[in-house]
Amino acid sequence: MFTASGGWDVGRSCSEIGHVRRVECLVERCINALKASGAVATRYDKRAYVFHGTVTLAALCLWIRP
């Protein structure tokens, strides 16, 4: 079976495949939530350390959000 990450699930059990898909879905939803923040999606910051702080702040806001 072909996975979303571009590889084949050769030699994996059904439980491992299910776990991998759950993790892929979780990561994809997290990235989409970070992209919902305008500053993260468009990268207004010129310096890498400032952009890293923007992503960190957006991730903290997601984590704190009820």
CORMO-V46657 format. One record per run of one state. SS is the DSSP state (a for helix, b for strand, c for the rest). FROM is the first residue (numbers start at 1). TO is the last residue. If there is no record, write none. Layout:
# CORMO-V46657
ss=(SS | SS)
from=(FROM | FROM)
to=(TO | TO)
This chain:
# CORMO-V46657
ss=(c | b | c | b | c | a | c | a | c | a | c)
from=(1 | 2 | 3 | 8 | 9 | 14 | 36 | 38 | 43 | 48 | 65)
to=(1 | 2 | 7 | 8 | 13 | 35 | 37 | 42 | 47 | 64 | 66)
